[in-house]
Every structure is written in C-alpha cells, then in structure tokens.
C-alpha cells in the first residue's frame, strides 16, 4: 500500500522517499496544523500527503517519528478545510514525554493528550462512520485501544492521509509503514477491527 502513495496528492509538499514498504517524509521547520483555542489563529503548514475519500473509511499505519524538538509528531490527518479537521498521532509533548495525541478542530482546536508510550513506533488509526470518528492506537499492531471518539460534522468528501510536523524545531524525517485504507468500518467503533 505504501507504493500507492505515488498516486496521492500534496498539501504543503515536502521530501518523500519510498523504500520497500516504508515511506520517509520530511517535516518542515515550524510546521503544524492547529487553530488556537485562545486567539483563533490558524496554522496549516505541515506537510500532508493525501487522497480524497467519500463516505465511511478506516485509515491505519505504523508511524515512527523522530523526536528532537517539542511537538515533533507523525500523524494521520482527516482534512476538510483550515478550520475543520482531525489528526491523531505520536508526539513529543511539552510534558517531556512521547504520547498519543489527538486534535479535533471545529473552528478551534481541541487537543487531547493521551497515554505516554516508550516504543520507537506505534500504530494509529482513524475511522469514520457518518460524522462520528474514532481514533485508536496499538503498540503491537494487534491489540488496538480507543484514544478518542467524537462527532465532527465534515463534508462527505475529505482529504485523508499522512502528515508530519515540527512546530518548534528545524524539521525531521519520519517514517510510515503498514498503511491500510478501507471503506469498511466495524459496527462497533469502540473496537478496532
């Protein structure tokens, strides 16, 4: 599936290298997707490689960030427009920990910092059924745990894909593998499969 990334499109293009079943994407300096809940300032500068999808879907990948600066992250992103999107990923937080982080944006961003992880890489996924979204993570690619479930009223057709960010740093190269995209979603969105 990683090979199919050549058919994806860029928003904020960056360097992409594909080797076997791994895609290496470079984040750019001071790049992020965020809409400040304080002053409303929107930033949509992080590299994003996507395909358009309509209706229900599930996207899953193994992500391996390079943590150097605070907020460096490797994420999956569902994007309608600058003020309406959802991302989940593995991030170096300002609490000196590497954590599962989800940001839901409906005009303003609502950030949720989840469990701290010590592994180099984790699996994350986002699934959509109507306007209900569920985010999950796994350390072994077998047992997935829900990190967030929410309603977000997005258009039927959205951009879905991979993003990397370095809001406070010079940019890093991060890795994606085991990419899986499907329009089949489990009946129980609390479960991963």
C-alpha positions in Angstrom: 0.0 0.0 0.0 2.9 2.4 0.6 3.8 2.2 -3.1 0.4 3.7 -3.8 1.5 7.0 -2.2 2.8 8.0 -5.6 -0.8 8.4 -6.6 -1.6 10.7 -3.6 -1.5 14.5 -3.6 0.4 17.0 -1.6 -0.7 19.9 0.6 2.5 21.7 1.7 4.8 19.5 -0.3 7.9 18.1 1.3 10.5 15.4 0.6 9.2 11.9 0.3 11.3 8.7 -0.1 9.8 5.3 -0.5 11.9 2.2 0.3 10.3 -1.2 0.2 7.2 -0.8 2.4 8.3 2.3 4.3 7.7 6.0 3.4 10.0 8.6 4.8 8.5 12.0 4.9 10.4 15.2 6.0 8.6 17.7 8.2 9.5 21.3 7.6 10.6 24.0 10.2 7.9 25.4 12.4 5.2 23.4 10.7 1.9 22.4 12.2 -1.9 22.1 11.8 -3.5 24.0 14.7 -6.3 26.5 15.3 -5.6 28.2 18.6 -8.4 28.0 21.1 -7.1 31.2 22.6 -6.8 33.7 19.8 -8.2 31.7 16.9 -5.0 31.9 14.8 -5.0 29.1 12.2 -1.8 27.4 11.1 -1.9 24.8 8.2 1.7 24.5 7.2 2.7 20.9 8.0 3.4 18.5 5.0 0.3 16.4 4.2 0.1 13.6 1.7 -3.5 12.7 1.0 -6.1 11.1 -1.2 -9.7 12.2 -1.3 -12.3 9.8 0.2 -16.0 10.0 0.3 -18.2 8.4 3.0 -17.1 5.9 5.7 -13.5 4.8 5.9 -10.7 3.5 8.1 -7.0 4.5 7.8 -4.3 2.8 9.7 -0.5 3.0 9.7 2.6 2.2 11.7 4.3 5.5 12.5 7.8 6.2 13.6 8.6 9.8 14.5 12.0 11.3 15.0 11.7 13.2 18.3 14.1 16.1 18.6 12.0 19.1 19.4 8.8 19.7 21.4 5.7 18.8 19.4 7.5 16.8 16.8 4.9 14.3 15.6 4.0 11.8 13.0 0.2 11.8 12.4 -2.8 10.6 10.4 -4.9 13.5 9.2 -8.5 13.9 8.0 -8.9 17.4 6.5 -12.0 19.3 5.2 -10.6 22.8 5.4 -8.4 25.1 7.5 -11.0 25.2 10.3 -12.4 21.6 10.2 -10.1 18.6 10.5 -8.9 15.8 12.8 -5.5 14.3 13.4 -4.1 11.6 15.7 -0.5 10.6 16.1 2.6 10.1 18.2 4.0 13.3 19.5 6.8 14.7 21.7 4.7 16.7 24.2 5.7 19.7 26.3 5.4 17.3 29.4 8.8 15.7 28.4 7.0 12.5 27.2 6.1 10.8 23.9 2.4 10.5 23.8 -0.6 9.6 21.7 -2.2 12.9 20.9 -5.5 13.7 19.1 -6.5 17.2 17.9 -10.1 17.7 16.7 -10.7 21.1 15.1 -14.2 22.6 14.6 -13.2 26.2 14.1 -11.0 25.9 17.2 -8.6 23.0 18.0 -9.5 20.8 20.9 -6.3 18.9 21.9 -6.3 15.6 23.9 -3.0 14.2 25.2 -3.3 10.5 25.9 -1.1 7.7 27.2 2.7 8.0 27.2 4.5 5.5 25.1 8.1 4.3 25.3 8.3 2.4 21.9 10.0 3.9 18.9 7.0 3.3 16.8 3.2 2.8 17.2 0.2 2.0 15.1 -2.6 4.6 14.9 -5.9 4.7 13.1 -8.9 6.9 12.4 -12.2 5.5 11.4 -15.3 7.4 10.2 -18.9 6.4 10.1 -21.2 9.3 9.1 -19.9 12.2 11.2 -18.7 10.0 14.1 -14.9 9.5 14.3 -12.9 7.1 16.4 -9.2 7.1 17.0 -7.2 4.1 18.2 -3.6 3.2 18.9 -1.6 0.0 19.3 1.9 -0.9 20.3 2.0 -4.2 18.6 -0.4 -3.9 15.6 -2.8 -6.5 17.0 -4.5 -5.0 20.1 -5.9 -1.6 19.5 -7.2 0.7 22.2 -9.5 3.7 21.6 -8.0 7.0 22.4 -10.9 9.2 21.3 -14.4 9.1 19.9 -16.2 12.2 18.8 -18.7 13.8 16.4 -17.3 16.2 13.9 -19.6 17.5 11.1 -17.4 17.3 8.0 -18.4 17.1 4.3 -18.9 13.6 2.8 -15.7 14.1 0.8 -12.5 14.9 2.7 -8.7 14.6 2.3 -7.3 11.6 4.2 -3.6 10.8 4.7 -0.2 11.2 6.4 1.3 14.3 7.9 4.5 15.2 9.8 5.0 18.3 12.0 7.8 20.2 13.8 6.2 23.3 15.3 9.2 24.3 17.4 12.0 22.7 15.6 14.0 22.6 12.4 12.2 19.6 10.9 12.8 15.9 10.9 12.4 12.8 8.7 9.7 10.4 10.0 8.6 7.0 8.8 5.2 5.4 7.8 4.7 1.7 7.1 1.9 -0.9 7.1 -0.5 1.6 5.6 -4.1 0.3 5.3 -7.1 2.2 3.9 -10.5 0.7 3.6 -14.1 1.9 3.3 -15.2 -1.0 5.6 -15.8 0.2 9.2 -16.6 -2.0 12.1 -20.2 -1.8 13.5 -18.8 -1.1 17.0 -16.4 1.9 16.5 -15.0 1.4 20.0 -13.4 -1.8 18.7 -10.5 -1.5 16.2 -11.5 -4.4 13.9 
